[in-house]
């Protein structure tokens, strides 16, 4: 049985589509078309990842329509609405280039500022409108740093280090009691 920790979040079933059991997916990915030739997707149903085999898959701007095998009516597809959609981590394409990473890969890495030293542990990457933000736990204090090229120095996957260079005062704002 496949576990959630062996998968990546792809999106969710947004709503039904038509009377023959189709659904509309909201995928949180750069290129939804890359999943067009997949045989199946995993849906979280009652806290279990369940494979659903794809019969049809079409991509339109910002919208993905899927018809799963054995889901043949709007009533059946209605039961899928709101379900999270996952794919196995093995389906992720390899990344090329310096400092390229998937968010899930760096959770738990030590965050080191080139001027301040070790800050804490990277606990999450939060998607924001302007840019993602890394969440760092320094003892019991939270530090939030925009994940932008100007701040990211290096990602050392072998030693599990996430090296950044923050502007003066940014980290102090979180660590110093005002």
C-alpha positions as CSV (number, residue, x, y, z in Angstrom):
1,X,0.0,0.0,0.0
2,X,1.4,3.4,-1.0
3,X,1.8,6.0,1.8
4,X,1.3,9.7,1.6
5,X,4.9,10.4,2.4
6,X,5.9,8.5,-0.8
7,X,3.8,10.9,-2.9
8,X,3.5,14.5,-3.8
9,X,0.4,16.6,-3.7
10,X,-0.9,17.3,-7.2
11,X,-4.1,19.2,-6.5
12,X,-7.7,18.4,-5.8
13,X,-11.0,17.4,-7.5
14,X,-12.8,20.8,-7.9
15,X,-16.2,19.8,-9.2
16,X,-18.1,17.4,-11.4
17,X,-18.1,17.8,-15.1
18,X,-21.1,16.5,-17.1
19,X,-23.4,13.7,-16.5
20,X,-21.1,10.8,-17.5
21,X,-18.8,11.0,-14.4
22,X,-16.2,13.5,-15.5
23,X,-14.5,15.8,-13.0
24,X,-12.6,19.0,-13.1
25,X,-9.2,19.0,-11.3
26,X,-7.4,22.0,-9.8
27,X,-3.7,21.0,-10.2
28,X,-1.0,22.9,-8.3
29,X,1.7,22.4,-11.0
30,X,3.5,24.4,-13.6
31,X,2.5,22.1,-16.5
32,X,-0.7,20.0,-16.1
33,X,-0.2,18.6,-19.6
34,X,2.7,16.5,-18.4
35,X,0.2,14.2,-16.6
36,X,-1.9,13.6,-19.7
37,X,-0.2,10.3,-20.5
38,X,-0.4,8.9,-16.9
39,X,-2.4,5.7,-16.4
40,X,-3.7,6.6,-13.0
41,X,-3.8,9.2,-10.2
42,X,-4.1,8.6,-6.5
43,X,-7.1,10.2,-4.7
44,X,-7.4,10.5,-0.9
45,X,-10.6,8.7,-0.1
46,X,-11.5,8.3,3.6
47,X,-7.8,8.8,4.6
48,X,-6.5,6.2,2.1
49,X,-4.8,6.8,-1.1
50,X,-6.8,5.0,-3.8
51,X,-5.7,4.6,-7.4
52,X,-8.2,5.8,-10.1
53,X,-7.4,4.9,-13.7
54,X,-7.7,7.6,-16.3
55,X,-10.0,7.1,-19.2
56,X,-9.8,10.6,-20.7
57,X,-7.6,13.6,-19.8
58,X,-7.8,17.1,-21.4
59,X,-6.2,20.3,-20.5
60,X,-7.6,23.8,-21.1
61,X,-6.1,27.0,-19.8
62,X,-6.1,26.7,-16.0
63,X,-8.5,23.7,-16.1
64,X,-8.0,20.0,-16.3
65,X,-10.8,17.6,-17.1
66,X,-10.5,13.9,-16.3
67,X,-12.8,11.0,-16.7
68,X,-11.9,8.1,-14.5
69,X,-12.7,4.5,-15.5
70,X,-15.6,3.0,-13.6
71,X,-17.0,6.4,-12.6
72,X,-19.9,6.6,-14.9
73,X,-22.4,9.2,-13.5
74,X,-22.5,12.6,-12.0
75,X,-23.6,11.0,-8.7
76,X,-20.5,8.8,-8.6
77,X,-18.2,11.6,-9.5
78,X,-19.8,13.9,-6.9
79,X,-18.3,11.6,-4.2
80,X,-14.8,12.5,-5.5
81,X,-15.3,16.3,-5.2
82,X,-12.9,17.8,-2.6
83,X,-10.6,14.7,-2.7
84,X,-6.9,15.5,-2.8
85,X,-4.9,14.2,-5.8
86,X,-1.4,12.7,-5.5
87,X,1.2,11.0,-7.6
88,X,4.1,8.9,-6.4
89,X,7.4,10.7,-5.9
90,X,8.9,8.4,-8.5
91,X,6.8,10.3,-11.1
92,X,8.7,13.6,-10.5
93,X,11.1,14.5,-13.3
94,X,14.7,15.0,-12.3
95,X,15.7,18.6,-11.9
96,X,18.7,20.0,-13.6
97,X,20.8,22.9,-12.5
98,X,22.3,24.4,-9.4
99,X,19.9,25.1,-6.5
100,X,17.0,23.3,-8.1
101,X,14.8,21.3,-5.7
102,X,11.3,20.2,-5.0
103,X,9.9,21.7,-1.9
104,X,9.4,18.4,-0.1
105,X,13.1,17.6,-0.5
106,X,14.3,20.4,1.7
107,X,11.9,20.1,4.6
108,X,14.0,19.3,7.7
109,X,17.2,20.9,6.2
110,X,19.4,23.0,8.5
111,X,19.1,26.7,7.4
112,X,22.3,28.6,7.5
113,X,22.7,32.3,6.9
114,X,26.1,33.2,5.5
115,X,26.5,36.1,8.0
116,X,24.5,34.8,11.0
117,X,25.3,31.1,11.0
118,X,22.8,28.3,11.7
119,X,19.3,29.7,12.1
120,X,17.2,26.6,12.6
121,X,15.4,24.0,10.7
122,X,13.3,24.5,7.5
123,X,9.9,23.3,8.5
124,X,7.7,24.4,5.5
125,X,7.6,26.4,2.3
126,X,4.5,28.5,2.2
127,X,3.1,29.5,-1.2
128,X,2.3,33.2,-1.2
129,X,1.0,35.4,-4.0
130,X,4.3,37.3,-4.6
131,X,6.7,34.5,-3.9
132,X,7.1,31.4,-1.7
133,X,8.3,31.9,1.8
134,X,10.5,29.5,3.8
135,X,9.4,28.8,7.4
136,X,12.3,28.3,9.8
137,X,12.0,27.2,13.4
138,X,14.7,28.6,15.6
139,X,14.2,27.1,19.0
140,X,10.6,28.1,19.6
141,X,10.6,31.1,17.3
142,X,9.4,31.2,13.7
143,X,11.4,33.0,11.0
144,X,9.9,33.7,7.6
145,X,12.2,34.5,4.7
146,X,11.1,35.1,1.1
147,X,12.4,32.3,-1.2
148,X,13.9,34.5,-3.9
149,X,17.1,34.1,-5.9
150,X,18.7,37.0,-4.2
151,X,18.5,35.3,-0.8
152,X,19.2,31.7,-1.8
153,X,22.9,30.9,-1.9
154,X,23.1,27.2,-2.1
155,X,21.2,24.0,-1.4
156,X,23.5,21.2,-0.3
157,X,21.4,18.0,-0.5
158,X,24.1,15.7,0.6
159,X,24.6,17.5,3.9
160,X,21.0,18.7,4.2
161,X,21.9,22.4,4.4
162,X,19.9,25.3,3.0
163,X,22.2,28.2,2.8
164,X,20.8,31.7,2.5
165,X,21.9,35.3,2.8
166,X,19.3,37.6,4.3
167,X,19.4,41.3,4.4
168,X,20.5,43.0,7.6
169,X,17.7,43.1,10.2
170,X,15.3,40.6,8.7
171,X,16.2,37.7,11.0
172,X,16.7,40.0,14.0
173,X,13.1,41.1,13.6
174,X,11.9,37.6,14.5
175,X,14.5,36.7,17.1
176,X,14.6,39.9,19.2
177,X,11.8,40.5,21.6
178,X,10.4,44.0,21.0
